[in-house]
Amino acid sequence: MIHPPPDPERQAISPPCYPITAAQNPVVIEKHAPLGQIACMTQKLAILSLIAALGLAPAAASAACYVEYKAKRDTPYALIYDVATVGGPCTRQDAKARLARQLKSQGLVLLKVISVTKR
């Protein structure tokens, strides 16, 4: 089907099969709220933002500290290579001290800390 060329005065984006109607009265689609309602909404938005920020803060503060290490057990003899998660400051010295205590409670002796990574 071939459509006739559009009339320059009545050009539209839609195909020519849809008739262009005369201009209609404008419809109001935006209405401004009273100032009291805007202040209330602003206060609610501020409270929700604060709650969201406080809710996300522990996740950022509790970034995991991964320690890659080698350990041994004497009876029965075993060499162990593993990666453990430790809390607190993620420095090599602190991670080594905390990991040594954690492994001692499991009957292991820490031989070497290979790497410490904060994620």
CORTABEL-V169570 format. One record per residue. RES is the residue in one letter. D_FIRST is the distance of its C-alpha to the first C-alpha in Angstrom with 1 decimal. Layout:
BEGIN
res = {RES | RES}
d_first = {D_FIRST | D_FIRST}
END
This chain:
BEGIN
res = {M | I | H | P | P | P | D | P | E | R | Q | A | I | S | P | P | C | Y | P | I | T | A | A | Q | N | P | V | V | I | E | K | H | A | P | L | G | Q | I | A | C | M | T | Q | K | L | A | I | L | S | L | I | A | A | L | G | L | A | P | A | A | A | S | A | A | C | Y | V | E | Y | K | A | K | R | D | T | P | Y | A | L | I | Y | D | V | A | T | V | G | G | P | C | T | R | Q | D | A | K | A | R | L | A | R | Q | L | K | S | Q | G | L | V | L | L | K | V | I | S | V | T | K | R}
d_first = {0.0 | 3.8 | 6.5 | 9.8 | 12.7 | 14.9 | 18.0 | 20.9 | 23.1 | 20.8 | 19.2 | 18.7 | 18.2 | 15.9 | 12.1 | 11.8 | 11.4 | 15.1 | 17.3 | 20.1 | 23.4 | 26.7 | 29.1 | 31.2 | 34.7 | 35.2 | 36.1 | 39.1 | 38.3 | 41.5 | 45.0 | 48.1 | 50.8 | 54.4 | 56.7 | 58.7 | 55.8 | 54.7 | 58.2 | 58.2 | 54.9 | 56.3 | 59.4 | 57.6 | 55.4 | 58.6 | 60.3 | 57.3 | 57.2 | 61.0 | 60.7 | 58.0 | 60.0 | 63.1 | 61.3 | 60.0 | 63.3 | 65.2 | 62.4 | 62.8 | 66.6 | 66.8 | 65.2 | 66.5 | 69.1 | 68.8 | 72.0 | 71.9 | 75.5 | 78.0 | 80.6 | 83.3 | 85.0 | 88.6 | 89.1 | 87.3 | 86.5 | 82.8 | 80.9 | 77.8 | 74.8 | 72.4 | 70.4 | 71.5 | 70.3 | 72.9 | 72.9 | 74.4 | 74.3 | 72.5 | 75.2 | 76.7 | 80.2 | 79.1 | 76.8 | 79.6 | 82.1 | 79.8 | 78.7 | 82.3 | 83.3 | 80.3 | 81.1 | 84.8 | 84.1 | 82.4 | 85.4 | 83.7 | 85.0 | 82.5 | 83.0 | 80.4 | 77.5 | 74.8 | 72.3 | 71.4 | 67.8 | 66.5 | 63.0}
END
